[in-house]
Amino acid sequence: MSDSVWAPYACHPVDSKGRRYPEADAPTRNHFQRDRDRVIHSSAFRRLVYKTQVFVNHEGDLFRTRLTHSLEVAQLARSLARSLRLNEDLVEAIALAHDLGHTPFGHVGQRVLDDCLKALPAADFPNAADGFEHNWQSLRVVDVLEQKYPHHDGLNLCFETREGILKHCSSWRAQQLEAAEPQGVGLRFLVGQQPSLEAQLCNWADQVAYNAHDVDDGVRSGLLTLKQLRAVPWLDSLLSQIDQQHPALDDRRRLYALTRQMLSEGVYDVLNTTQMNLEQAGVDSPDAVRRWPVALVGFSSEMGKSMKHLKAFLFKNLYRHPQVVDTMAQAEEVMQGLFARCMDAPELVPQRFHAGVDLPRAVADYLAGMTDRFAIQEHHRLTGRRVFD
């Protein structure tokens, strides 16, 4: 998108708040394009292809991984950004990076690392009480753990990209970030400000994507049925429309049609709601967006209720399905075993993870970067136990 058609409240690369380490401008790419490219070429991004979204990687080739999910979020976010005249390059950089800190085995990996850290004796490991949170870990990945440059750690991304990656942050963690980087990405959580519209947009594109695609993967796996989905009023309405328009469709095409409609309605709801909010707010710059008391991107109240019902349904019928629970229990055993083994034998953790942090954080950083299959293989090598068939 050319500079002339960006909205006044879009983030302009020329006006970026900059990088932590100064760099010369690139001759052919703006700041946000460079950020996007750095994320794509990072090792953490490549590893997402073997990290769980809902189903562990070995359970099937057709199920989504963290990598395909990130690509889908980026596509939805870019489409929305173009319609809202926001900066597509920044949106894409944030979307592609938003899950870089995810552990193997999805949310169960995060929970295990959080529990393991917090269970350590505070007298011996006072910093372990910080626990583990994948969103903050994504920022650690791009700020510290990627080591590709001769003079600094991290990818040295722009403030605006890092701001978008850090979607959530507790006040005490924000205080830590602000102490290390005054006026940095932690400040807004302390003063109650919003992130850029591009950052807000990625957050909602993420929700649209994972709700629709978890439904798709759930039905494809056989753990959900189209009939079950009718318990969600929104999905029941969509399926009724599909059946009325195409009464002879087989279930495979009905599922495709449903997924497409879920994405379409979610995207257009965010678009229309956001346009209305922007008109009412009258913001005229990215800083005005940040100072606005509430987020300007979001669902309508009706769509918000529909998404809430859908999330409750998915939690009960998919995420807590006995087969998923059994698989996640195996994943929990792997992560707990690896954490305990690495704490007992610090030499198992590559030396680069030990720099500047205590042992528990080094172990957490190492384990969080593993793929599902590497974690399984390493657990078997270290314990002799083959947890997954």
C-alpha positions in Angstrom: 0.0 0.0 0.0 1.4 3.4 -0.9 2.1 6.0 1.7 -0.6 8.3 0.3 -3.5 6.0 1.0 -2.6 5.1 4.6 -5.1 6.5 7.1 -3.8 9.2 9.5 -4.1 6.8 12.4 -2.0 4.1 10.7 1.6 3.6 11.8 4.0 5.1 9.2 7.5 3.4 9.1 9.2 6.8 8.8 7.6 7.8 12.2 8.6 4.6 13.9 9.8 5.0 17.5 12.8 3.1 16.4 14.9 0.0 17.3 16.8 -0.6 20.5 20.0 -0.7 18.6 20.4 2.0 15.9 20.7 0.7 12.3 21.1 2.4 8.9 18.0 2.3 6.7 17.7 -0.4 4.1 17.8 0.8 0.5 14.8 -1.1 -0.7 12.6 -1.9 2.3 11.0 0.1 5.1 11.4 -0.6 8.7 8.3 -2.8 9.1 9.1 -4.8 5.9 12.5 -5.6 7.4 10.9 -6.7 10.6 8.6 -9.1 8.7 11.5 -10.5 6.8 13.5 -11.0 10.0 10.7 -12.9 11.6 10.2 -15.2 8.6 14.0 -16.0 8.5 14.2 -16.7 12.2 14.8 -20.2 13.5 11.9 -19.8 16.0 9.5 -19.2 13.1 10.7 -22.3 11.3 10.2 -24.4 14.5 6.5 -23.4 14.6 5.8 -26.0 11.8 6.3 -28.8 14.4 4.5 -27.2 17.3 1.0 -28.1 18.4 -2.1 -25.9 17.7 -4.7 -28.4 19.1 -3.4 -31.7 17.9 0.1 -32.9 18.5 2.2 -32.9 15.3 2.4 -36.7 14.9 -1.4 -37.1 15.0 -1.9 -36.1 11.4 -0.5 -34.1 8.5 -3.7 -32.2 7.8 -4.1 -30.6 11.2 -3.0 -27.0 11.8 0.3 -26.3 13.5 1.5 -23.0 15.0 3.1 -22.1 11.7 0.0 -22.6 9.6 -2.1 -20.8 12.2 0.3 -17.9 12.1 0.1 -17.7 8.3 -3.7 -17.7 8.5 -3.7 -15.0 11.1 -1.4 -12.9 8.9 -3.7 -13.4 5.9 -6.8 -12.3 7.8 -5.0 -9.4 9.4 -3.6 -8.1 6.1 -7.0 -8.2 4.5 -8.5 -6.2 7.4 -5.6 -3.8 7.4 -6.0 -3.0 3.7 -9.7 -2.3 4.2 -9.0 0.0 7.1 -6.0 1.6 5.4 -3.6 0.5 8.1 0.0 -0.6 7.6 -0.1 -4.1 6.1 3.6 -4.7 6.6 3.5 -4.0 10.3 0.3 -6.1 10.7 2.0 -9.0 8.9 5.2 -8.7 11.0 3.2 -8.8 14.2 0.9 -11.6 13.1 3.8 -13.9 12.0 5.6 -13.3 15.3 2.7 -13.5 17.8 3.2 -17.2 18.6 7.0 -17.4 18.5 7.1 -18.0 22.3 4.7 -20.9 22.3 6.0 -24.1 23.9 5.7 -27.6 22.4 2.3 -29.2 22.9 0.4 -26.0 22.9 -1.1 -24.5 26.1 -0.3 -27.6 28.2 3.4 -26.9 27.6 3.0 -23.4 28.9 1.0 -24.5 31.9 3.7 -27.1 32.8 6.5 -24.7 32.6 4.6 -22.1 34.6 3.8 -24.7 37.3 7.4 -26.0 37.4 8.9 -22.6 37.8 6.5 -21.5 40.5 7.0 -24.7 42.4 10.7 -24.1 42.9 11.8 -22.9 46.3 11.8 -19.1 46.4 14.8 -19.0 48.7 16.9 -20.7 46.0 15.4 -19.3 42.9 13.6 -16.0 43.6 13.1 -15.2 39.9 11.3 -18.4 39.2 8.1 -17.0 40.8 7.7 -15.0 37.6 6.5 -18.2 36.0 6.1 -18.6 32.2 3.7 -16.9 29.8 3.9 -17.6 26.1 3.1 -14.0 25.1 6.0 -12.6 27.1 8.1 -15.4 25.8 7.5 -14.3 22.3 9.0 -10.9 23.1 12.0 -12.7 24.7 12.5 -14.7 21.5 12.7 -11.6 19.3 14.6 -9.5 21.9 17.1 -12.0 23.3 16.9 -15.6 22.2 17.4 -15.2 18.5 21.1 -14.7 18.1 21.9 -13.9 14.5 23.8 -10.6 14.7 27.4 -9.9 15.7 26.8 -7.0 18.1 23.5 -7.7 19.8 21.1 -10.5 20.8 17.6 -10.6 19.3 16.2 -9.5 16.0 16.3 -5.8 16.9 12.7 -5.2 15.8 11.0 -1.9 15.8 9.1 -0.6 18.8 5.8 -0.9 16.9 6.3 -4.6 16.1 7.4 -5.5 19.6 4.5 -3.5 21.0 2.1 -5.7 19.0 3.8 -8.9 20.0 3.4 -8.1 23.7 -0.4 -8.4 23.7 -0.8 -9.1 27.5 1.5 -8.3 30.4 1.0 -8.3 34.2 1.8 -5.1 36.0 4.9 -6.5 37.8 6.3 -7.9 34.6 5.6 -4.5 32.9 7.5 -2.8 35.7 10.5 -5.1 35.0 10.3 -4.2 31.3 10.0 -0.5 32.0 13.0 -0.6 34.4 15.1 -2.3 31.7 13.8 -0.1 28.9 12.3 3.2 30.0 9.5 4.4 27.8 9.5 1.0 26.1 6.9 -1.6 25.4 6.0 -2.2 29.0 4.9 1.4 29.7 1.4 1.2 28.3 0.4 -1.5 30.8 1.4 0.8 33.6 -0.3 3.9 32.4 -3.4 2.2 30.8 -2.8 3.0 27.2 -3.7 1.0 24.1 -1.3 -0.4 21.4 -1.5 0.7 17.8 -4.4 -0.2 15.6 -2.2 -2.7 13.8 -1.5 -4.5 17.0 -5.1 -4.5 18.0 -6.1 -5.8 14.7 -3.8 -8.8 14.9 -5.3 -9.7 18.3 -8.8 -10.0 16.8 -7.6 -11.7 13.6 -6.1 -14.3 15.9 -9.4 -15.0 17.5 -11.3 -15.2 14.2 -8.7 -17.6 12.9 -8.4 -20.0 15.8 -12.1 -20.3 16.5 -12.9 -21.2 12.9 -10.0 -23.4 12.3 -10.3 -25.3 15.6 -13.8 -26.1 14.5 -12.5 -27.3 11.2 -9.7 -29.5 12.7 -12.1 -30.8 15.4 -14.6 -32.1 12.8 -11.8 -33.5 10.6 -10.3 -35.3 13.5 -13.7 -37.0 14.3 -13.8 -35.6 17.8 -16.6 -33.2 16.8 -19.6 -33.7 14.4 -21.5 -31.1 12.4 -24.6 -32.2 14.3 -22.9 -31.3 17.6 -22.0 -27.8 16.3 -25.7 -27.0 16.1 -25.6 -26.6 19.9 -23.9 -23.2 19.2 -26.7 -20.8 18.0 -24.4 -19.0 15.6 -23.1 -22.2 13.9 -26.6 -23.6 13.8 -27.7 -20.5 11.9 -24.8 -20.8 9.5 -25.4 -24.5 8.9 -29.1 -23.8 8.2 -28.2 -21.2 5.7 -25.8 -23.6 4.0 -28.3 -26.4 3.9 -30.9 -24.1 2.5 -28.7 -22.8 -0.3 -27.0 -26.1 -1.0 -29.2 -29.0 0.1 -27.2 -31.7 -1.6 -23.8 -30.9 -0.1 -21.8 -33.8 1.4 -20.4 -33.2 4.9 -16.9 -32.5 3.6 -18.1 -29.6 1.5 -20.5 -28.5 4.3 -17.5 -28.2 6.6 -15.6 -26.1 4.1 -18.6 -23.9 3.6 -19.1 -23.5 7.4 -15.4 -22.6 8.0 -15.5 -20.1 5.1 -18.7 -18.4 6.5 -17.2 -18.3 10.0 -14.1 -16.5 8.8 -16.1 -14.2 6.5 -18.6 -13.1 9.2 -15.9 -12.7 11.8 -13.8 -10.6 9.5 -16.6 -8.3 8.3 -17.9 -7.9 11.9 -14.5 -6.7 13.0 -14.2 -4.5 10.0 -17.6 -2.8 10.4 -17.4 -2.5 14.2 -13.9 -0.9 13.9 -14.9 1.5 11.2 -17.8 2.7 13.4 -15.6 3.0 16.4 -13.0 5.0 14.5 -15.6 7.4 13.1 -17.0 8.0 16.6 -13.6 8.4 18.2 -12.2 10.8 15.6 -8.6 9.8 16.3 -6.1 11.3 13.9 -2.8 9.7 14.7 -1.2 6.5 16.1 -0.5 8.3 19.4 -4.2 9.4 19.6 -5.1 5.7 19.2 -2.7 4.8 22.1 -4.2 7.5 24.3 -7.8 6.4 23.7 -9.3 4.8 26.8 -10.4 1.6 25.2 -9.4 -0.5 22.2 -11.0 0.6 18.9 -10.7 -2.7 17.1 -13.2 -5.4 18.2 -16.3 -7.4 17.6 -19.9 -6.1 17.9 -21.7 -7.1 21.0 -23.7 -9.7 19.1 -20.6 -11.3 17.6 -18.8 -11.1 20.9 -21.6 -13.2 22.5 -21.5 -15.7 19.6 -17.7 -16.1 20.0 -18.1 -16.5 23.8 -20.6 -19.4 23.3 -18.3 -21.0 20.7 -15.3 -20.9 23.0 -17.3 -22.5 25.8 -18.4 -25.2 23.4 -14.9 -25.9 22.1 -13.5 -26.0 25.6 -16.1 -28.6 26.7 -16.3 -30.7 23.6 -12.9 -30.4 21.9 -10.1 -29.1 24.3 -11.5 -31.3 27.1 -12.3 -34.3 24.9 -11.0 -37.5 26.5 -8.7 -38.2 23.6 -7.2 -34.7 23.7 -6.9 -34.8 27.5 -5.1 -38.2 27.3 -2.7 -36.8 24.7 -2.1 -33.7 26.7 -1.4 -35.8 29.8 1.3 -37.6 27.9 2.7 -34.2 26.8 2.6 -33.0 30.4 4.7 -36.0 31.4 7.3 -35.2 28.7 7.6 -31.6 29.7 7.8 -32.3 33.4 10.4 -35.0 32.8 12.5 -32.7 30.7 12.3 -29.8 33.2 13.3 -32.0 36.1 16.1 -33.7 34.2 17.5 -30.3 33.0 17.4 -28.8 36.5 19.3 -31.8 37.8 21.9 -31.7 34.9 22.3 -28.1 33.8 24.9 -29.2 31.2 22.0 -30.6 29.1 20.9 -27.0 28.4 23.1 -25.4 25.6 25.4 -22.8 27.0 23.9 -19.9 25.0 20.7 -20.2 27.1 22.6 -19.6 30.4 23.8 -16.1 29.6 22.3 -13.5 31.9 19.7 -15.6 33.5 19.4 -18.2 36.3 19.1 -21.9 35.7 15.3 -22.2 35.9 14.9 -19.5 33.2 17.6 -21.0 31.0 15.7 -24.4 31.3 12.4 -22.7 30.5 13.9 -20.9 27.5 15.4 -24.1 26.2 12.3 -26.2 26.6 10.0 -23.6 25.2 11.9 -23.5 22.0 11.6 -27.2 21.4 9.3 -28.6 18.8 6.9 -31.4 19.7 8.9 -34.1 18.1 12.2 -33.0 19.5 10.8 -32.8 23.0 9.5 -36.4 22.6 12.8 -37.6 21.2 14.8 -35.9 23.9 12.6 -37.1 26.7 13.0 -40.7 25.4 16.8 -40.3 25.1 17.1 -38.9 28.6 14.7 -41.2 30.4 14.4 -44.3 28.3 10.6 -43.9 28.4 8.6 -43.8 25.2 5.5 -41.8 26.2 3.9 -41.4 22.8 3.2 -44.4 20.6 
